[in-house]
Amino acid sequence: MNIYLPIAELSMNGFLLIALGLVSGFISGMFGVGGGFVMTPLLVFAGIPPIIAVGTQSCQMVGTTISGALTHYRKRMIDIRMGLVVITGSFIGTFGGVILFNWLKRVGMIDLTINFGYMVLLTSVGGIMIFESWRAINRTRPLRAAKAPKRPKRLPLGANWPFQVNFPVSNLRTSFFSPMLIGLLCGVMVAIFGVGGGFILVPAMLYLLRMPVNLVNGTALFKVVFTTGFTAILQAAITHNVDVVLAFFLLLGSVVGAQFGTKYAQKLKPEMARFLLAVLILAVAGKLFYDLAATPPSLYTHEMRYP
């Protein structure tokens, strides 16, 4: 079943697009991330132009994350106050990121920026996560746990900064600016790379803000709902890179996949879930590195433009 994508200007198999959405939705529900860090490279690997993949991915993630966030909300696994502070910073970062995206598109550097930026970002985040999660897994083993010395509890980022705010659901007290700055960085990632920022937000909440593990995934999805919706509007209005037909078929699979991912996440230990997410991130980074380093089948391309 071939479907013509009017903005991408090519035809693709509709069942393949639904399957890609299913994968993205499952990852979103299972790990509390938007799934964009996997979906955008998968779309590029499938032949979708990077700028269309980024713009459309933001639109598709709105439906995916709403489905997962509602499931976490019903189980009271979201810190609403923390999420709102992160969203405030994300809106600022998203607006600036879309302007930067449009400028990179005009100067012809957007494709290289997306691919190279993804590789560096995913390698860095995946490496840190796999190291931390492996240490956490070792600490949970009985023999290791008995020998491991007790470490003093670390303070969250911004604990000594001005404008202190209480987050009673997470049992934290920290500066308003620390989650806001993290949200700002995630907002830029949403705009330029077409990701929800969850794969940055989840480790940042765990290791920087010191939030409880059971609240991290739901709060990240809560934030992603609003930032991806805002990004989709800006991408459609400013860059005109949102393919609604492509987003619709991806959404068909992702909404279903998010429900299965959320249910399966309850069966995994938090340490193992973080380890698997890190492995997945590094696998995607490895594929991007190969595509950048390998010799392309055609060294030259021709582009025709009409006045």
C-alpha positions in Angstrom: 0.0 0.0 0.0 2.0 2.9 -1.3 1.1 6.4 0.1 2.1 9.6 -1.6 3.6 12.1 0.9 2.9 15.6 -0.5 5.5 17.6 1.5 8.3 15.0 1.3 7.4 14.6 -2.4 7.8 10.8 -2.5 5.8 7.6 -2.1 6.2 5.1 0.8 4.6 1.9 2.0 1.9 2.8 4.5 2.3 -0.4 6.6 6.0 0.5 7.0 5.1 3.9 8.3 2.7 2.4 10.8 5.3 -0.1 11.9 7.8 2.7 12.5 5.2 4.5 14.6 4.6 1.4 16.6 8.3 1.2 17.5 8.4 4.9 18.4 5.3 4.6 20.6 6.6 1.5 22.4 9.8 3.2 23.2 8.0 6.3 24.4 5.7 4.4 26.8 8.5 2.1 28.1 11.2 4.6 28.8 9.3 7.9 29.2 10.9 9.6 26.2 9.2 10.9 23.1 10.7 8.3 20.8 11.9 11.0 18.4 15.6 10.1 18.9 14.8 6.8 17.2 12.0 7.9 14.9 13.9 10.7 13.2 16.9 8.6 12.3 14.6 5.7 11.2 12.7 8.1 8.8 16.0 9.3 7.4 17.2 5.7 6.9 13.9 5.0 5.1 14.5 7.8 2.7 12.6 10.8 4.1 14.6 14.0 3.8 16.0 15.0 7.2 14.2 18.4 7.4 10.8 16.7 6.7 11.6 14.0 9.2 12.4 16.6 11.9 9.3 18.8 11.2 6.8 15.9 10.9 8.2 14.1 13.9 7.2 16.9 16.3 3.6 16.6 15.0 3.5 12.9 15.4 4.9 12.9 18.9 2.1 15.0 20.2 -0.3 12.0 19.9 2.2 9.5 21.1 3.1 11.3 24.3 -0.5 12.2 25.1 -1.3 8.5 25.2 1.6 7.6 27.4 1.2 10.7 29.7 -2.4 10.0 30.4 -1.5 6.4 31.5 1.1 7.8 34.0 -1.3 10.5 35.2 -4.0 8.0 36.1 -1.4 6.2 38.2 -0.3 9.5 39.9 3.2 9.2 38.6 3.7 12.8 37.4 5.1 15.8 39.3 2.9 18.5 37.7 4.8 21.4 39.3 8.2 20.2 38.2 6.8 19.6 34.7 5.4 23.2 34.4 8.8 24.7 35.3 10.6 22.6 32.8 7.9 23.5 30.1 8.5 27.2 30.8 12.2 26.8 29.8 11.3 24.5 26.9 9.0 27.1 25.3 11.9 29.7 25.3 14.3 27.1 23.9 11.9 25.9 21.2 11.2 29.3 19.8 14.9 30.1 19.5 15.6 26.6 18.1 13.1 27.0 15.3 14.6 30.3 14.3 18.1 28.6 14.2 16.6 25.7 12.3 15.3 28.1 9.6 18.6 29.8 9.3 20.5 26.6 8.9 18.1 25.5 6.3 18.6 28.7 4.3 22.4 28.4 4.3 22.2 24.7 3.3 23.7 23.2 6.5 20.6 21.7 8.1 21.1 18.0 6.9 24.7 17.8 8.1 23.7 19.5 11.4 21.0 17.0 12.1 23.0 13.9 11.3 26.3 15.0 13.0 24.5 16.6 16.0 22.4 13.4 16.5 25.6 11.3 16.5 27.4 13.5 19.0 24.4 13.9 21.3 23.3 10.3 21.4 26.9 9.0 21.9 27.4 11.4 24.9 24.0 10.7 26.5 24.1 7.0 25.9 27.7 6.6 27.3 26.8 8.5 30.5 23.6 6.5 31.0 25.1 3.1 30.3 27.9 3.8 32.9 25.5 5.0 35.6 22.9 2.3 35.0 25.6 -0.4 35.1 26.8 0.9 38.4 23.2 0.9 39.7 22.7 -2.7 38.6 25.8 -3.8 40.4 24.7 -2.0 43.6 21.4 -4.0 43.6 23.2 -7.3 43.7 23.2 -8.8 47.2 26.9 -9.5 47.5 27.9 -6.2 46.0 25.4 -4.3 48.1 26.8 -5.7 51.3 30.3 -4.5 50.5 29.4 -1.2 48.9 30.1 1.8 51.3 27.2 4.1 52.0 27.5 7.4 50.1 26.1 10.7 51.3 23.0 11.8 49.5 23.8 14.2 46.7 22.0 17.5 46.5 20.0 18.3 43.4 21.3 20.8 40.9 20.6 24.3 42.0 20.2 23.5 45.7 22.3 26.5 46.6 21.0 28.8 43.9 18.6 31.7 44.5 14.8 31.5 44.0 14.3 28.2 45.9 11.1 26.3 45.2 9.5 23.3 46.9 8.4 20.3 44.8 6.4 18.3 47.3 5.5 15.4 45.0 9.2 14.7 44.3 10.1 15.7 47.9 12.7 18.1 46.5 13.7 21.7 47.1 15.8 23.4 44.5 16.2 26.6 42.5 13.5 27.5 39.9 16.3 28.0 37.4 17.8 24.5 37.4 14.8 22.7 35.9 14.1 25.7 33.7 17.6 25.6 32.2 17.2 21.8 31.6 13.9 22.5 29.8 15.5 25.3 27.7 18.1 22.8 26.4 15.4 20.2 25.7 13.4 22.9 23.8 16.3 23.6 21.5 16.7 19.8 20.9 13.0 19.6 20.0 13.2 22.3 17.4 16.5 21.3 15.7 16.5 17.5 15.9 12.8 16.8 16.0 13.0 14.9 19.4 10.9 15.4 22.5 14.0 15.9 24.6 13.0 13.0 26.8 16.2 11.1 26.3 18.0 14.2 27.8 15.3 15.1 30.3 15.1 11.6 31.8 18.8 11.3 32.8 18.8 15.0 33.8 15.9 14.4 36.2 17.6 11.3 37.6 21.2 12.5 38.0 20.9 16.3 38.2 17.6 17.0 39.8 17.6 13.8 41.9 13.9 13.1 41.3 12.4 9.7 42.4 12.6 7.1 39.7 8.9 6.4 39.6 8.1 10.0 38.8 10.7 10.6 36.1 9.0 8.9 33.1 5.6 10.4 33.6 6.9 13.9 34.2 9.1 13.7 31.1 6.1 12.7 29.0 4.0 15.5 30.5 6.6 18.0 29.4 7.0 16.5 26.0 3.3 16.8 25.2 3.4 20.6 25.4 6.8 21.2 23.9 6.2 19.0 20.8 2.8 20.6 20.3 4.3 24.0 20.4 7.2 22.9 18.1 4.8 21.4 15.6 2.9 24.7 15.3 6.1 26.7 14.8 7.5 24.2 12.3 4.3 24.3 10.2 4.1 28.1 10.4 7.7 29.1 9.9 9.6 26.3 8.1 6.7 24.5 6.4 8.3 21.1 6.9 5.3 19.2 8.4 3.9 16.4 6.3 0.4 15.8 7.7 0.0 12.5 5.7 3.2 11.1 7.0 2.4 12.2 10.6 -1.0 10.5 10.4 0.3 7.1 9.5 3.1 7.3 12.1 0.5 8.3 14.7 -1.7 5.2 13.9 1.1 2.9 15.1 2.6 5.1 17.9 -0.6 5.5 19.9 -1.0 1.7 20.1 2.7 1.2 20.8 2.7 3.7 23.7 0.1 1.7 25.5 2.0 -1.6 25.2 5.3 0.2 26.2 3.8 1.7 29.4 2.4 -1.7 30.5 5.7 -3.5 29.8 7.7 -0.8 31.7 6.1 -1.9 34.9 7.7 -5.3 34.7 11.2 -3.9 34.3 13.5 -2.7 37.2 14.3 1.0 36.8 18.1 0.2 36.5 17.5 -2.3 33.7 15.2 0.0 31.9 17.9 2.8 31.9 20.5 0.3 30.7 18.4 -0.9 27.8 17.6 2.7 26.8 21.3 3.5 26.9 22.1 0.5 24.6 19.4 1.6 22.2 20.7 5.2 22.1 24.2 4.0 21.4 23.0 1.6 18.6 21.3 4.5 16.8 24.4 6.7 17.3 26.5 3.9 15.7 24.3 3.7 12.7 24.5 7.5 12.2 28.3 7.4 12.5 28.5 4.7 9.9 26.3 6.7 7.5 28.5 9.8 8.0 31.8 7.9 7.6 30.9 5.5 4.8 31.4 6.4 1.2 28.0 7.3 -0.3 26.9 5.3 -3.4 26.7 8.5 -5.4 29.3 11.2 -4.8 27.4 14.0 -6.6 23.7 15.1 -6.6 21.8 17.4 -8.9 19.1 19.7 -7.7 16.9 21.7 -10.0 15.1 24.8 -8.8 12.5 26.8 -10.6 12.2 30.6 -10.2 
